[in-house]
Amino acid sequence: VLDSPWETQYNTWEFNPHQFPDPEGMLRRFRAAGVRTVAWITPWTNLESADGQKPPDAESERLHREPAPNYAPAAEAGHFVRGADGEPLVARWWMGTGSPVDFTSPAAEEWWREQAKRALALGIEGIKADDGEGYYIPPDARLADGRTGAEAAWALGGMYRESMQRALDEVHPGRGVLFGRSGWSGQQAVGHLWGGDQVSDFWSLRVLVTALLTAAASGFSNLSHDVGGYLGERLSERCPKELLLRWVQLGCFSPLMHAHGRFEQEAWTYDAETLDVYREYVLLHERLVPYVRAAAATAARCGLPVIRPLLLSDPAEPRGWALADVYGFGPALWVAPVLERGATEREVFLPRGEWIDFWSGERVEGGREVVAAAPVGRIPVWVRSGSLVVTYPAEHVREGLGDVPEHERPLEATLWGEPRLGRTAVRLADGARLGWCAGRWELPRGRDVALEQR
């Protein structure tokens, strides 16, 4: 992710030549190495921009003190939200002083989208659509469609994300990725939602899990969060080791997994144990991609999210309306994040039915609470007995799958327990069916599938 500041000013959609003298060549080299680039953006154009570089760069700071060159033409064309006086609304936000784009104006939306498309054409393949919340828009602001800030300020965030999705679809159809932190009704269908900026402490981790379950119950299926938290511990230090390991375990069993923060908290900057555990969960998450994609396809068809609170996994269970620290991950897995500092075990409620411990293979009957071992390197996870879990083979993930098309990648199908009608079948993301039917395996034609039973 090219985070701020990568542009000449906020927001021109143009690379700062003092930081990136050859952006197109850089993006080509990234792509050749199997790395796809996402660029950060906010829906503002500034009169003055804080730079925020570390270490500061004198020429970049000079640029950021000047108005963005696209500001004056946009203001004259009426592309910004207007204040009560009819002039472009000028407000202070965390990267300077500027004006928010009025996405209720078709001309303004097209202007913004065309700028994005020029950057995407250089080789950027994703957009991190930051900000977009309505709290910068006063109630008496005026929008191009006739509404006031009081009526539509928060809807602008949704229109912003829709504009960015259109840009990606037009330049990188079927390949671009969009994630944002704001939105409005209907945003469940646009890109994915990340959890914003958390402090690196266990309280924030607990709140995050509740937020993920609440968002899922509200129809958001594509969810993510910054592993380790963005803001650091007490806003002044990097994420502690124990918390980082608990957070990466949650990230592994989230629909999308990414790390981002203000401090140096990459796994290799800690000790060898941290790196080993972190790597294990990153590789496991990558192995689970076919399983997650199949669950995401289910969400697209019928709305059932990838993360499933108990009230969705077992609607008849009355505790489903109260439990906010365990969840189903797709149709087969039950996940219990460890949310207390120093914990080595935790109580977990299992839905009804037979479950198999993901790590030990031990079978347990659900519909009750169990005490699960949870040393710092392990998150309690169970598999519903009779389920089929489809993954990539471990050796292929370690070697890297690169640009091998999805339908050509080898798969592993693991049957947990004995086959059961209705549970021992998977519909893959491309619609192909894989399962056990009438005493024999039914495999997708032309796919390399290794079968295993546990």
Secondary structure by P-SEA (a helix, b strand, c coil): ccccccccccccccccccccccaaaaaaaaaaacbbbbbbbccccccccccccccccaaaaaaaaccccccaaaaaaccbbbccccccbbbbccccbbbbbccccaaaaaaaaaaaaaaaaaccccccccccccccccccccccccccccccccaaaaaaaaaaaaaaaacccccbbbbbcccccccccccccccccccccaaaaaaaaaaaaaaaaaccccccccccccccccccccccaaaaaaaaaaaaaccccccccccccccccccaaaaaaaaaaaaaaaaaaaaaaaaaaaaaccccccccccccccccccccccccccccccccbbbbccccccccbbbbbbcccbbbcccccbbbbccbbbbbbbcccccbbbbcccbbbbbccaaaaaacccccccccbbbbbbbccccccccccccccccccccccccbbbbccccbbbbbcc
